[in-house]
Amino acid sequence: MSKQNLTKLFLDLGTFVALLIASAPHFTGDAIHEWLSLALGGAIIVHLLLNWNWIVQITARLFAKVAKGQRFNYILNWGLFASGIMIMLSGLMISKTVVPFFGISLPENMSWKQLHELSTNITMILMGLHVATHWSWITNMLKRMLVPRAAAPVISAPVLSMHRKDA
Amino acid sequence: MKTIFKVLVILVVAILVGGLFYGAVTASSSGTDQTAMSERPHSEGGFERHEGGESGGIQFPADAVKNLLIITVIATLYVNISRWIKKAGPVSTKNPVISS
């Protein structure tokens, strides 16, 4: 297993756990919820940087002949990105810790609160699909990490496969 | 240098998407009454305050469990359905069976 794949795996697992913790403000309190969510933004930027080559490749040949699964994955990732932005934006608009920390006061608008909850639910659904489309990669990586010698063979890419070239 | 450029691209795209959302939301709710956060008393109405981790002791992380459940159900459904589709395979139309 390459070092980059290991970095990706640990970053993704950490981000996933942090997302779950950040999604429970009643449990963590406002301060942890907001600062952890902001840190998640940074983790997502690193996640995008690590998968930059894939993003560029698929963007370049989106309208050319690309496997259906890859196109679906690409659109799904855009949806996840947009819903993530929506969570961040609406979260900042109703922030009680991060925004006041910088001495800014924003007008109160109840629609931001509703949008924050709606975008969180949408993100969770899209996250489920995101995890599912990469499930074979995740299990392969974990198998290789836990049982290095008896690594599962990488299956050649069928039509619905989400295997990545860099996996 | 390359990495800084990539980060800038991501941030610009994020700002564009966020700007679109912001414009859409403010345009749709421009007629509603807005008050500054600092002018609003925290205890009355409006947004509830989440004090769980700060003063309310350890609470059950119900939201996290709910979200984990949503992700698990969606992922399980997707993985199983795609496996089932793969097993079923595409319907061949090249050599249709001619019934006698």
Interface residues (C-beta under 8 A of the other chain):
Chain A: L19 L20 I21 S23 A24 P25 H26 F27 T28 G29 D30 A31 I32 H33 I45 L48 L49 W52 F81 A82 I85 M86 M88 L89 I94 K96 V99 P100 S105 L106 P107 E108 N109 M110 S111 W112 K113 L115 T120 N121 M124 I125 M127 G128 L129 V131 A132 T133 W135 P158 V159 L160
Chain B: T3 K6 V7 I10 L11 V13 A14 V17 G18 F21 Y22 V25 S28 S29 T32 Q34 T35 A36 M37 S38 R40 H42 G46 F47 R49 H50 E51 G52 G53 E54 Q59 F60 P61 A62 D63 A64 N67 L68 I70 I71 T72 V73 I74 A75 T76 L77 Y78 V79 S82 I85 K86
